[in-house]
């Protein structure tokens, strides 16, 4: 152990100053996370619809690895 480093306390206090409420978050951050959520929901709908259609027509293949699903849903990224 390096003698030049200060000794660490076994108990670390966490400041309440770092916690934020939803109203304190920057609007741009809230908007960004909202857009990410919307994009993920759209991708989920896309995957579900494509997997359902693919499963109906081709039950022998894995739905999620089907080239049509991969090509269609990766355009949303």
Buried (B, 14 or more C-beta within 10 A) or exposed (E): EEEEEEEEEEEEEEEEEEEEEEEEEEEEEEEEEEEEEEEEEEBEEBBEEBBEBBEEEEEEEEBEEBEEBEEBBEEEE
